[in-house]
Amino acid sequence: MDRFKLRATASAIVERDGKILVTIEPADLDHMDGPRHIAKPGGHIEDGESVFDCLTRETWEETGYRVRPTALVGIYLQRFSDSSSVNFTFACELEREIPEPITSPDILEATWMTRDELLARRSEWRRGSTIDSLEDYLAGKRYPIDFIKYLDHTKTP
């Protein structure tokens, strides 16, 4: 029997002045001009990277904004037909109000949407944890960040 493999991702929900920061991305990366998805900034945790480092790096690459996590919104275990993953979604605050250029080639734009705009466009939300985590965030779910411990056993004491 094959050993179960799990991909890990981290993502941010950032709210400012009643608007939430989202990315607009192609539904199919092979067709950049086709249908689009609304997603929260985030991505895959790279080897040797903490969930917090991933969160800040991915948010910066996809939106140009530097963020700081303030609370854990949720941890989402997901099974798809082709893979399984765990997503850590954090409520974040901006470290700087002015964004830098977006460096991710897969992101068409980063924009701010009100809660009503997001809810009106729910059918465009990206599959996976986007729906549940945005619903949890909008419902006010928040957990302490210190709930997550990063243990790097590659470093000697």
C-alpha positions as CSV (number, residue, x, y, z in Angstrom):
1,M,0.0,0.0,0.0
2,D,1.3,3.5,-0.9
3,R,2.0,5.8,2.0
4,F,-0.4,8.7,2.2
5,K,1.0,12.0,1.1
6,L,-0.3,15.4,2.1
7,R,0.5,18.8,0.7
8,A,0.6,21.7,3.0
9,T,-0.4,25.3,2.3
10,A,-0.8,28.6,4.1
11,S,-3.1,31.5,3.2
12,A,-4.1,34.9,4.5
13,I,-7.3,36.8,5.0
14,V,-6.6,40.5,5.3
15,E,-9.3,43.0,6.0
16,R,-8.9,46.8,5.7
17,D,-11.5,49.5,5.9
18,G,-14.3,46.9,5.5
19,K,-12.7,45.2,2.5
20,I,-10.9,41.9,2.1
21,L,-7.8,41.4,0.0
22,V,-8.3,38.7,-2.6
23,T,-6.5,37.5,-5.7
24,I,-8.0,37.1,-9.1
25,E,-6.5,34.1,-10.9
26,P,-7.2,32.0,-14.0
27,A,-9.3,29.0,-13.4
28,D,-7.0,27.1,-15.8
29,L,-3.3,28.2,-15.9
30,D,-3.1,27.0,-19.5
31,H,-5.8,29.5,-20.5
32,M,-4.9,32.8,-18.8
33,D,-7.7,34.7,-20.6
34,G,-10.4,32.2,-19.7
35,P,-12.7,32.0,-16.6
36,R,-11.3,33.4,-13.4
37,H,-11.4,32.5,-9.7
38,I,-11.4,34.6,-6.6
39,A,-9.0,33.3,-4.0
40,K,-7.3,34.3,-0.8
41,P,-3.5,34.8,-1.1
42,G,-1.5,31.8,-0.2
43,G,0.3,28.8,-1.5
44,H,2.5,25.7,-0.8
45,I,4.9,25.5,2.1
46,E,8.3,24.9,0.7
47,D,10.9,22.5,2.2
48,G,12.5,24.0,5.3
49,E,9.9,26.8,5.5
50,S,7.6,27.4,8.5
51,V,3.9,27.9,8.0
52,F,4.4,31.5,9.0
53,D,7.2,32.1,6.6
54,C,5.1,30.6,3.8
55,L,2.1,32.8,4.7
56,T,4.1,36.0,4.5
57,R,6.1,35.0,1.4
58,E,3.1,33.8,-0.6
59,T,0.9,36.8,0.3
60,W,3.7,39.1,-0.7
61,E,4.3,37.3,-4.0
62,E,0.6,37.2,-4.9
63,T,-0.5,40.7,-3.7
64,G,2.6,42.8,-3.1
65,Y,1.5,43.4,0.5
66,R,3.6,42.5,3.5
67,V,1.4,41.0,6.3
68,R,1.6,39.8,9.8
69,P,-0.7,37.0,11.1
70,T,-2.9,38.0,14.1
71,A,-5.0,34.9,14.5
72,L,-5.6,31.4,13.1
73,V,-9.0,31.2,11.3
74,G,-8.8,27.4,10.7
75,I,-7.0,24.3,9.6
76,Y,-8.6,22.6,6.7
77,L,-7.9,19.0,5.6
78,Q,-9.0,18.4,2.1
79,R,-9.2,15.4,-0.1
80,F,-9.5,15.8,-3.9
81,S,-9.6,13.1,-6.6
82,D,-6.0,13.8,-7.5
83,S,-4.4,14.9,-4.1
84,S,-4.9,15.7,-0.5
85,S,-3.8,18.8,1.4
86,V,-4.0,20.7,4.7
87,N,-4.4,24.5,4.6
88,F,-3.7,26.8,7.5
89,T,-5.6,30.1,7.1
90,F,-4.7,33.1,9.1
91,A,-6.3,36.5,9.8
92,C,-3.6,39.0,9.0
93,E,-2.9,42.7,9.2
94,L,-0.9,44.8,6.8
95,E,2.6,45.7,7.8
96,R,2.7,48.4,5.0
97,E,-0.3,50.1,3.3
98,I,1.5,50.5,0.0
99,P,2.0,47.3,-2.0
100,E,5.1,46.3,-4.0
101,P,4.7,44.8,-7.5
102,I,3.1,41.3,-7.7
103,T,5.8,38.7,-8.5
104,S,3.6,35.6,-9.0
105,P,3.0,35.0,-12.7
106,D,-0.2,33.1,-11.9
107,I,-2.0,36.0,-10.4
108,L,-3.9,38.4,-12.7
109,E,-4.5,41.0,-10.0
110,A,-4.9,41.6,-6.3
111,T,-7.9,43.6,-5.2
112,W,-10.0,44.6,-2.2
113,M,-13.7,43.5,-2.0
114,T,-16.4,44.2,0.5
115,R,-18.0,41.3,2.3
116,D,-21.2,41.9,0.1
117,E,-19.1,41.8,-3.1
118,L,-17.4,38.6,-2.0
119,L,-20.7,36.9,-1.1
120,A,-22.4,38.1,-4.3
121,R,-19.6,36.4,-6.3
122,R,-19.4,33.2,-4.2
123,S,-19.7,31.0,-7.4
124,E,-16.3,32.4,-8.5
125,W,-14.5,31.4,-5.3
126,R,-11.7,28.9,-5.9
127,R,-12.4,25.3,-4.8
128,G,-10.9,23.9,-1.7
129,S,-10.5,25.7,1.6
130,T,-11.4,29.1,0.1
131,I,-15.1,28.7,0.7
132,D,-14.9,27.3,4.2
133,S,-12.2,29.6,5.4
134,L,-13.9,32.7,4.1
135,E,-17.2,31.6,5.7
136,D,-15.4,31.0,9.0
137,Y,-13.7,34.3,8.8
138,L,-16.9,36.1,8.1
139,A,-18.5,34.3,11.0
140,G,-15.8,35.7,13.3
141,K,-13.9,32.5,14.0
142,R,-10.4,33.2,15.4
143,Y,-7.9,31.1,17.4
144,P,-4.6,32.0,19.0
145,I,-1.6,31.7,16.7
146,D,0.5,30.0,19.4
147,F,-1.8,27.0,18.8
148,I,0.7,26.1,16.0
149,K,4.2,25.2,17.0
150,Y,7.0,25.0,14.4
151,L,9.5,22.4,15.3
152,D,12.7,22.3,13.2
153,H,14.5,19.1,14.1
154,T,17.1,19.6,11.4
155,K,18.9,22.1,13.7
156,T,21.0,20.9,16.6
157,P,20.5,22.4,20.0
